[in-house]
Amino acid sequence: MLTKEESDFIDYWERNRDKERKTFRQFLIGIPVGLLFAIPITVNFYSGWYKRAAMVRNADESSPLVLLIALLIVIGFIAVFSKRHQWEMHEQKYRELLAKRAKDKISTIVETK
């Protein structure tokens, strides 16, 4: 027998699963997670705690551009990957609950006979 929470999740996921599967939506919603990775990288890069890395950074004029491009790639990848993983977890839970509901229906039919 499904709990109320499980039934509510099935109803919610049936309504929203296609909307949350879109890559652009996953990207927009996942940007804060991507920023959680990019901000510490930027702080670490410009803090100057590692002297040799600071010398290399100062020697090359294109390093801020390369860092910006790399950070945008990291943000985009983490944003989409994290939301896609979350979607896959919800989809798996949804399918398990549907199987559980079908099994419960079969068992109640068998019991009534």
Secondary structure, DSSP 8 states (H G I E B T S, - for coil): ---HHHHHHHHHHHHHHHHHH-HHHHHHHHHHHHHHHHHHHHHHHHH--SHHHHHHHHH-TTHHHHHHHHHHHHHHHHHHHHHHHHHHHHHHHHHHHHHHHHHHHHHHHHHH-
